[in-house]
């Protein structure tokens, strides 16, 4: 049997832990604890389809940054709710 410690040594992913973090919307933990990314705290404000959004950085790896853009990060609620292109 492969232990969790051994999985981390050989780069294997704990699928149950990943699924649990996804169900909890724990993106910071998913990227940093399960996938081995580094913490990142800089946030980003963007405009998409004339709507302002605040994106929360959750992690970074080799120049790539993962941002969370959940509904609660929308600065102004539009009159209608539909996905916006980013």
ABEGO torsion letter per residue (X at the ends): XBBAAAAAAAGBBBAAAAAAAAAAGBAAAAAAAAAGBBBBABBBBBBBGGBBBBBBBABBBGGBBBBBBBAAABABBBABBBBBBX
